[in-house]
Each structure stands twice: as structure tokens, then as C-alpha cells.
Amino acid sequence: MEFTIKILGRGLLIFILALTTGNLLGQTSGKLIYRQSDFNNKIDSLRSASRNLVLPAGDQLEMATYLAVSHYPELAGHKIKIKYKRNVQYPITASWSFWNIFKFRKHHTYVLLLSQDAFVKRLNLNGKIGVIGHEMAHFAYYRKRSSLGMGWWGIKYSISKKFRFQFEKDADRATIDHGLGWQLLDISFYMNKAEVKAYMEQRGYLESVSDR
């Protein structure tokens, strides 16, 4: 019964996205652009349909987070918390909770840690999804690693600029692979726009993105 409810919920989410964007969930070809006007008054439907729980409800990044994580079926069932702090190193970080050490991997909670004045809050919906989609790529990476593996990753990320830069570029590629290439063209991270376009064409997601 629970499995049937989950399938129906995911089907409802796909239906919502198809109606509002003209595209199917996770689509990697075609020009997928998210517009706020398409999702006005639809947050309750997104909450009901999603297999994720985004907290706190009502946060201005809640909708973008639900839409971004919908492109990552491997993260289904995980709780995602949005937290703000005054003194953080980066405007937005995909944080791995220490308490996950004591949980089975399928029960891990992931945290989007943001500065109080994080630039992402000022972006349009499409840009917000691009930023958060990049962070979801990190969560998808974390999900595959053991606690010990995450500890080793943390050491390498902290001490090696080369490793950190490559890791972040790989996250951009993973974001594109999950159908959010157009979003990265709005707000590119470690890959510049030319690299994003080239990668999209190389992977066959679009025949050409020269119109962008």
C-alpha cells in the first residue's frame, strides 16, 4: 500500500511539472525553463507529491528545493533542511550532518546551509533551481559514501584546491546530467557558460544550444 502511494505521488509530481513547464520530470533534452508564474499557488501540491520533506515549510527557497530535488530520484525519501547562519564560509553549502553517522544511509538528512544574505534568495526561480540543483549533486555524491568515506573526502576537500575545484566541476556536470543544464546557463558555477553548452551538446542533451 505504501509503495502504491509513493508511485502515485511521484506520478502526480510529474503531472504537475508537465502541465506547468511543458516538460517531463528529469528531461535532459529541450529547453526546460522554470518560471515563478507557472507555480504560483502550487506549493501544497508539490509538498504532497514529493517523497522528500523540505524544512522549514514556508521558506522562500522551499519551492525551488522541491523542484530541484525532483530531478534526483536517488534522493527520494531524504529530508532536506534549509538553515541560515551569520558567519559561513560560502553563500550556500551542501552540508553533511554529523548525526548521519548514527543513521542508516537511507535515513540521512541533508542540510542546505546559507548565509543570511545569500545571493540565491535574490535570483528568479530558474536561477534558484540551478544553484540548489548543484547542491543536490553534492547530496547525491554523499549518499554513495560511507561515513568513513565522507571523512576522507572532507580532508581532501579542505586541503587540496585542485581536488575541490575538480569536485565542484564534476557537480556541475552531474547537475546537467540530471536535466538542469538550462538552469546552469542562467547561473553557472565552476563551469563557465561555454563549457556548460559544450557539455550539453557533447552528451547529446541538445542538438544545439547556440541560441542561448
Phi and psi restraints in degrees (value plus and minus 20) as a CYANA .aco file:
   2 GLU   PHI     -82.1   -42.1
   2 GLU   PSI     -60.8   -20.8
   3 PHE   PHI     -82.5   -42.5
   3 PHE   PSI     -62.2   -22.2
   4 THR   PHI     -82.1   -42.1
   4 THR   PSI     -61.6   -21.6
   5 ILE   PHI     -83.0   -43.0
   5 ILE   PSI     -60.8   -20.8
   6 LYS   PHI     -83.9   -43.9
   6 LYS   PSI     -63.2   -23.2
   7 ILE   PHI     -82.2   -42.2
   7 ILE   PSI     -63.5   -23.5
   8 LEU   PHI     -84.4   -44.4
   8 LEU   PSI     -58.9   -18.9
   9 GLY   PHI     -83.1   -43.1
   9 GLY   PSI     -64.2   -24.2
  10 ARG   PHI     -86.5   -46.5
  10 ARG   PSI     -57.1   -17.1
  11 GLY   PHI     -82.7   -42.7
  11 GLY   PSI     -58.6   -18.6
  12 LEU   PHI     -84.8   -44.8
  12 LEU   PSI     -60.8   -20.8
  13 LEU   PHI     -83.8   -43.8
  13 LEU   PSI     -63.7   -23.7
  14 ILE   PHI     -79.4   -39.4
  14 ILE   PSI     -62.1   -22.1
  15 PHE   PHI     -82.8   -42.8
  15 PHE   PSI     -62.0   -22.0
  16 ILE   PHI     -81.7   -41.7
  16 ILE   PSI     -66.3   -26.3
  17 LEU   PHI     -86.9   -46.9
  17 LEU   PSI     -57.7   -17.7
  18 ALA   PHI     -83.8   -43.8
  18 ALA   PSI     -59.6   -19.6
  19 LEU   PHI     -89.1   -49.1
  19 LEU   PSI     -59.4   -19.4
  20 THR   PHI    -109.1   -69.1
  20 THR   PSI     -45.7    -5.7
  21 THR   PHI    -136.6   -96.6
  21 THR   PSI     -33.4     6.6
  22 GLY   PHI      55.4    95.4
  22 GLY   PSI      -6.9    33.1
  23 ASN   PHI    -151.4  -111.4
  23 ASN   PSI     137.3   177.3
  24 LEU   PHI    -109.5   -69.5
  24 LEU   PSI     137.7   177.7
  25 LEU   PHI     -76.8   -36.8
  25 LEU   PSI     110.7   150.7
  26 GLY   PHI      54.9    94.9
  26 GLY   PSI      -9.2    30.8
  27 GLN   PHI     -82.8   -42.8
  27 GLN   PSI     117.6   157.6
  28 THR   PHI    -129.2   -89.2
  28 THR   PSI     -26.1    13.9
  29 SER   PHI    -138.3   -98.3
  29 SER   PSI     135.9   175.9
  30 GLY   PHI      70.3   110.3
  30 GLY   PSI     143.2   183.2
  31 LYS   PHI    -111.5   -71.5
  31 LYS   PSI      75.6   115.6
  32 LEU   PHI    -114.2   -74.2
  32 LEU   PSI      89.6   129.6
  33 ILE   PHI    -144.1  -104.1
  33 ILE   PSI     111.7   151.7
  34 TYR   PHI    -117.8   -77.8
  34 TYR   PSI     110.8   150.8
  35 ARG   PHI    -142.7  -102.7
  35 ARG   PSI     118.4   158.4
  36 GLN   PHI     -76.8   -36.8
  36 GLN   PSI     -59.7   -19.7
  37 SER   PHI     -81.4   -41.4
  37 SER   PSI     -45.9    -5.9
  38 ASP   PHI     -94.0   -54.0
  38 ASP   PSI     -38.8     1.2
  39 PHE   PHI    -138.7   -98.7
  39 PHE   PSI     -10.9    29.1
  40 ASN   PHI     -77.5   -37.5
  40 ASN   PSI     112.0   152.0
  41 ASN   PHI      46.4    86.4
  41 ASN   PSI       0.1    40.1
  42 LYS   PHI    -131.6   -91.6
  42 LYS   PSI     -14.0    26.0
  43 ILE   PHI     -83.6   -43.6
  43 ILE   PSI     -57.3   -17.3
  44 ASP   PHI     -84.0   -44.0
  44 ASP   PSI     -58.4   -18.4
  45 SER   PHI     -86.2   -46.2
  45 SER   PSI     -60.0   -20.0
  46 LEU   PHI     -85.0   -45.0
  46 LEU   PSI     -61.2   -21.2
  47 ARG   PHI     -81.9   -41.9
  47 ARG   PSI     -64.7   -24.7
  48 SER   PHI     -87.1   -47.1
  48 SER   PSI     -55.8   -15.8
  49 ALA   PHI    -103.2   -63.2
  49 ALA   PSI     -45.6    -5.6
  50 SER   PHI     -95.8   -55.8
  50 SER   PSI     126.3   166.3
  51 ARG   PHI    -109.7   -69.7
  51 ARG   PSI     -18.0    22.0
  52 ASN   PHI    -123.5   -83.5
  52 ASN   PSI     141.7   181.7
  53 LEU   PHI    -143.3  -103.3
  53 LEU   PSI      98.0   138.0
  54 VAL   PHI    -122.6   -82.6
  54 VAL   PSI     106.7   146.7
  55 LEU   PHI    -146.5  -106.5
  55 LEU   PSI     126.9   166.9
  56 PRO   PHI    -102.7   -62.7
  56 PRO   PSI     128.7   168.7
  57 ALA   PHI     -82.3   -42.3
  57 ALA   PSI     117.6   157.6
  58 GLY   PHI      75.6   115.6
  58 GLY   PSI     -28.6    11.4
  59 ASP   PHI     -83.5   -43.5
  59 ASP   PSI     127.3   167.3
  60 GLN   PHI     -88.6   -48.6
  60 GLN   PSI     -31.0     9.0
  61 LEU   PHI    -123.1   -83.1
  61 LEU   PSI     -16.4    23.6
  62 GLU   PHI     -80.7   -40.7
  62 GLU   PSI     -69.6   -29.6
  63 MET   PHI     -82.3   -42.3
  63 MET   PSI     -65.7   -25.7
  64 ALA   PHI     -81.4   -41.4
  64 ALA   PSI     -54.9   -14.9
  65 THR   PHI     -88.8   -48.8
  65 THR   PSI     -63.5   -23.5
  66 TYR   PHI     -80.7   -40.7
  66 TYR   PSI     -62.1   -22.1
  67 LEU   PHI     -90.5   -50.5
  67 LEU   PSI     -58.4   -18.4
  68 ALA   PHI     -86.2   -46.2
  68 ALA   PSI     -66.6   -26.6
  69 VAL   PHI     -89.8   -49.8
  69 VAL   PSI     -40.0     0.0
  70 SER   PHI     -84.3   -44.3
  70 SER   PSI     -38.2     1.8
  71 HIS   PHI    -106.1   -66.1
  71 HIS   PSI     -22.3    17.7
  72 TYR   PHI    -142.2  -102.2
  72 TYR   PSI      58.9    98.9
  73 PRO   PHI     -79.6   -39.6
  73 PRO   PSI     -44.6    -4.6
  74 GLU   PHI     -89.3   -49.3
  74 GLU   PSI     -34.6     5.4
  75 LEU   PHI    -116.9   -76.9
  75 LEU   PSI     -17.3    22.7
  76 ALA   PHI     -77.2   -37.2
  76 ALA   PSI     116.6   156.6
  77 GLY   PHI      75.1   115.1
  77 GLY   PSI     -30.5     9.5
  78 HIS   PHI    -110.3   -70.3
  78 HIS   PSI     125.2   165.2
  79 LYS   PHI    -105.9   -65.9
  79 LYS   PSI     116.6   156.6
  80 ILE   PHI    -143.2  -103.2
  80 ILE   PSI     101.8   141.8
  81 LYS   PHI    -126.9   -86.9
  81 LYS   PSI     119.6   159.6
  82 ILE   PHI    -125.3   -85.3
  82 ILE   PSI     100.2   140.2
  83 LYS   PHI    -148.6  -108.6
  83 LYS   PSI     126.1   166.1
  84 TYR   PHI    -139.3   -99.3
  84 TYR   PSI     119.9   159.9
  85 LYS   PHI    -157.6  -117.6
  85 LYS   PSI     133.4   173.4
  86 ARG   PHI     -91.7   -51.7
  86 ARG   PSI     -69.0   -29.0
  87 ASN   PHI    -131.0   -91.0
  87 ASN   PSI      75.4   115.4
  88 VAL   PHI    -148.5  -108.5
  88 VAL   PSI     134.1   174.1
  89 GLN   PHI     -91.5   -51.5
  89 GLN   PSI     -56.9   -16.9
  90 TYR   PHI    -144.0  -104.0
  90 TYR   PSI     133.2   173.2
  91 PRO   PHI     -79.3   -39.3
  91 PRO   PSI     -53.9   -13.9
  92 ILE   PHI    -167.6  -127.6
  92 ILE   PSI     117.1   157.1
  93 THR   PHI    -158.3  -118.3
  93 THR   PSI     118.9   158.9
  94 ALA   PHI    -105.9   -65.9
  94 ALA   PSI      80.3   120.3
  95 SER   PHI    -112.5   -72.5
  95 SER   PSI     118.4   158.4
  96 TRP   PHI    -122.6   -82.6
  96 TRP   PSI      96.7   136.7
  97 SER   PHI     -90.2   -50.2
  97 SER   PSI     114.3   154.3
  98 PHE   PHI     -76.1   -36.1
  98 PHE   PSI     -55.3   -15.3
  99 TRP   PHI     -88.4   -48.4
  99 TRP   PSI     -33.1     6.9
 100 ASN   PHI     -84.3   -44.3
 100 ASN   PSI     -40.3    -0.3
 101 ILE   PHI     -77.2   -37.2
 101 ILE   PSI     -52.7   -12.7
 102 PHE   PHI    -115.7   -75.7
 102 PHE   PSI      -9.9    30.1
 103 LYS   PHI    -142.3  -102.3
 103 LYS   PSI     134.9   174.9
 104 PHE   PHI     -84.6   -44.6
 104 PHE   PSI     130.0   170.0
 105 ARG   PHI     -77.3   -37.3
 105 ARG   PSI     -56.3   -16.3
 106 LYS   PHI     -89.1   -49.1
 106 LYS   PSI     -32.5     7.5
 107 HIS   PHI    -125.4   -85.4
 107 HIS   PSI     -10.0    30.0
 108 HIS   PHI     -84.2   -44.2
 108 HIS   PSI     123.2   163.2
 109 THR   PHI    -124.8   -84.8
 109 THR   PSI     119.0   159.0
 110 TYR   PHI    -135.7   -95.7
 110 TYR   PSI     127.3   167.3
 111 VAL   PHI    -144.7  -104.7
 111 VAL   PSI     106.7   146.7
 112 LEU   PHI    -110.9   -70.9
 112 LEU   PSI      87.4   127.4
 113 LEU   PHI    -119.2   -79.2
 113 LEU   PSI     101.2   141.2
 114 LEU   PHI    -146.2  -106.2
 114 LEU   PSI     132.6   172.6
 115 SER   PHI     -92.8   -52.8
 115 SER   PSI     138.0   178.0
 116 GLN   PHI     -79.2   -39.2
 116 GLN   PSI     -55.5   -15.5
 117 ASP   PHI    -128.6   -88.6
 117 ASP   PSI      13.9    53.9
 118 ALA   PHI     -73.1   -33.1
 118 ALA   PSI     114.4   154.4
 119 PHE   PHI     -80.3   -40.3
 119 PHE   PSI     -48.8    -8.8
 120 VAL   PHI     -79.0   -39.0
 120 VAL   PSI     -50.5   -10.5
 121 LYS   PHI     -86.4   -46.4
 121 LYS   PSI     -40.2    -0.2
 122 ARG   PHI    -114.8   -74.8
 122 ARG   PSI     -23.2    16.8
 123 LEU   PHI    -100.6   -60.6
 123 LEU   PSI     142.3   182.3
 124 ASN   PHI     -92.7   -52.7
 124 ASN   PSI     152.8   192.8
 125 LEU   PHI     -79.3   -39.3
 125 LEU   PSI     -61.7   -21.7
 126 ASN   PHI     -81.6   -41.6
 126 ASN   PSI     -62.6   -22.6
 127 GLY   PHI     -86.9   -46.9
 127 GLY   PSI     -60.6   -20.6
 128 LYS   PHI     -79.1   -39.1
 128 LYS   PSI     -63.0   -23.0
 129 ILE   PHI     -85.4   -45.4
 129 ILE   PSI     -55.7   -15.7
 130 GLY   PHI     -82.4   -42.4
 130 GLY   PSI     -66.4   -26.4
 131 VAL   PHI     -83.4   -43.4
 131 VAL   PSI     -70.2   -30.2
 132 ILE   PHI     -90.0   -50.0
 132 ILE   PSI     -53.6   -13.6
 133 GLY   PHI     -80.1   -40.1
 133 GLY   PSI     -58.1   -18.1
 134 HIS   PHI     -81.3   -41.3
 134 HIS   PSI     -62.3   -22.3
 135 GLU   PHI     -88.5   -48.5
 135 GLU   PSI     -53.4   -13.4
 136 MET   PHI     -83.7   -43.7
 136 MET   PSI     -52.5   -12.5
 137 ALA   PHI     -81.6   -41.6
 137 ALA   PSI     -56.4   -16.4
 138 HIS   PHI     -85.2   -45.2
 138 HIS   PSI     -64.5   -24.5
 139 PHE   PHI     -80.4   -40.4
 139 PHE   PSI     -60.4   -20.4
 140 ALA   PHI     -82.2   -42.2
 140 ALA   PSI     -56.4   -16.4
 141 TYR   PHI     -86.7   -46.7
 141 TYR   PSI     -66.5   -26.5
 142 TYR   PHI     -78.8   -38.8
 142 TYR   PSI     -58.0   -18.0
 143 ARG   PHI     -81.2   -41.2
 143 ARG   PSI     -45.8    -5.8
 144 LYS   PHI    -105.3   -65.3
 144 LYS   PSI     -29.7    10.3
 145 ARG   PHI    -125.2   -85.2
 145 ARG   PSI     126.6   166.6
 146 SER   PHI     -95.0   -55.0
 146 SER   PSI     150.1   190.1
 147 SER   PHI     -81.1   -41.1
 147 SER   PSI     -59.9   -19.9
 148 LEU   PHI     -84.7   -44.7
 148 LEU   PSI     -61.7   -21.7
 149 GLY   PHI     -83.0   -43.0
 149 GLY   PSI     -57.0   -17.0
 150 MET   PHI     -87.8   -47.8
 150 MET   PSI     -54.7   -14.7
 151 GLY   PHI     -83.8   -43.8
 151 GLY   PSI     -63.3   -23.3
 152 TRP   PHI     -86.8   -46.8
 152 TRP   PSI     -60.4   -20.4
 153 TRP   PHI     -79.6   -39.6
 153 TRP   PSI     -64.4   -24.4
 154 GLY   PHI     -80.1   -40.1
 154 GLY   PSI     -58.8   -18.8
 155 ILE   PHI     -84.5   -44.5
 155 ILE   PSI     -68.8   -28.8
 156 LYS   PHI     -83.6   -43.6
 156 LYS   PSI     -60.0   -20.0
 157 TYR   PHI     -84.9   -44.9
 157 TYR   PSI     -54.4   -14.4
 158 SER   PHI     -96.7   -56.7
 158 SER   PSI     -54.4   -14.4
 159 ILE   PHI    -123.3   -83.3
 159 ILE   PSI     -35.0     5.0
 160 SER   PHI    -139.6   -99.6
 160 SER   PSI      91.1   131.1
 161 LYS   PHI     -84.8   -44.8
 161 LYS   PSI     -57.0   -17.0
 162 LYS   PHI     -83.2   -43.2
 162 LYS   PSI     -65.5   -25.5
 163 PHE   PHI     -82.9   -42.9
 163 PHE   PSI     -64.2   -24.2
 164 ARG   PHI     -81.9   -41.9
 164 ARG   PSI     -64.7   -24.7
 165 PHE   PHI     -84.9   -44.9
 165 PHE   PSI     -62.1   -22.1
 166 GLN   PHI     -86.5   -46.5
 166 GLN   PSI     -59.5   -19.5
 167 PHE   PHI     -80.4   -40.4
 167 PHE   PSI     -62.5   -22.5
 168 GLU   PHI     -90.3   -50.3
 168 GLU   PSI     -57.5   -17.5
 169 LYS   PHI     -86.2   -46.2
 169 LYS   PSI     -57.1   -17.1
 170 ASP   PHI     -83.7   -43.7
 170 ASP   PSI     -54.5   -14.5
 171 ALA   PHI     -86.3   -46.3
 171 ALA   PSI     -58.0   -18.0
 172 ASP   PHI     -81.6   -41.6
 172 ASP   PSI     -63.5   -23.5
 173 ARG   PHI     -83.1   -43.1
 173 ARG   PSI     -61.3   -21.3
 174 ALA   PHI     -84.0   -44.0
 174 ALA   PSI     -56.3   -16.3
 175 THR   PHI     -82.1   -42.1
 175 THR   PSI     -63.9   -23.9
 176 ILE   PHI     -83.9   -43.9
 176 ILE   PSI     -62.9   -22.9
 177 ASP   PHI     -82.4   -42.4
 177 ASP   PSI     -41.4    -1.4
 178 HIS   PHI    -116.0   -76.0
 178 HIS   PSI      -4.4    35.6
 179 GLY   PHI      70.2   110.2
 179 GLY   PSI      -3.6    36.4
 180 LEU   PHI    -136.9   -96.9
 180 LEU   PSI      12.5    52.5
 181 GLY   PHI     -83.8   -43.8
 181 GLY   PSI     -61.0   -21.0
 182 TRP   PHI     -84.5   -44.5
 182 TRP   PSI     -51.4   -11.4
 183 GLN   PHI     -88.5   -48.5
 183 GLN   PSI     -58.5   -18.5
 184 LEU   PHI     -89.7   -49.7
 184 LEU   PSI     -43.4    -3.4
 185 LEU   PHI     -91.1   -51.1
 185 LEU   PSI     -43.3    -3.3
 186 ASP   PHI     -99.0   -59.0
 186 ASP   PSI     -56.9   -16.9
 187 ILE   PHI    -164.5  -124.5
 187 ILE   PSI      60.5   100.5
 188 SER   PHI     -93.9   -53.9
 188 SER   PSI     129.6   169.6
 189 PHE   PHI    -125.9   -85.9
 189 PHE   PSI    -128.1   -88.1
 190 TYR   PHI    -101.0   -61.0
 190 TYR   PSI     -46.9    -6.9
 191 MET   PHI    -107.7   -67.7
 191 MET   PSI     113.6   153.6
 192 ASN   PHI     -98.4   -58.4
 192 ASN   PSI     154.2   194.2
 193 LYS   PHI     -82.2   -42.2
 193 LYS   PSI     -56.9   -16.9
 194 ALA   PHI     -83.2   -43.2
 194 ALA   PSI     -59.4   -19.4
 195 GLU   PHI     -88.2   -48.2
 195 GLU   PSI     -59.5   -19.5
 196 VAL   PHI     -81.4   -41.4
 196 VAL   PSI     -67.9   -27.9
 197 LYS   PHI     -78.9   -38.9
 197 LYS   PSI     -66.5   -26.5
 198 ALA   PHI     -82.4   -42.4
 198 ALA   PSI     -60.2   -20.2
 199 TYR   PHI     -88.4   -48.4
 199 TYR   PSI     -59.9   -19.9
 200 MET   PHI     -81.4   -41.4
 200 MET   PSI     -62.3   -22.3
 201 GLU   PHI     -89.9   -49.9
 201 GLU   PSI     -61.2   -21.2
 202 GLN   PHI     -80.2   -40.2
 202 GLN   PSI     -59.1   -19.1
 203 ARG   PHI    -101.2   -61.2
 203 ARG   PSI     -27.1    12.9
 204 GLY   PHI      59.0    99.0
 204 GLY   PSI      -1.4    38.6
 205 TYR   PHI     -93.8   -53.8
 205 TYR   PSI     -48.6    -8.6
 206 LEU   PHI    -163.6  -123.6
 206 LEU   PSI     123.7   163.7
 207 GLU   PHI     -87.0   -47.0
 207 GLU   PSI     -56.1   -16.1
 208 SER   PHI    -178.2  -138.2
 208 SER   PSI     120.6   160.6
 209 VAL   PHI    -139.2   -99.2
 209 VAL   PSI       7.1    47.1
 210 SER   PHI     -89.2   -49.2
 210 SER   PSI     -33.6     6.4
 211 ASP   PHI    -102.3   -62.3
 211 ASP   PSI     -22.9    17.1
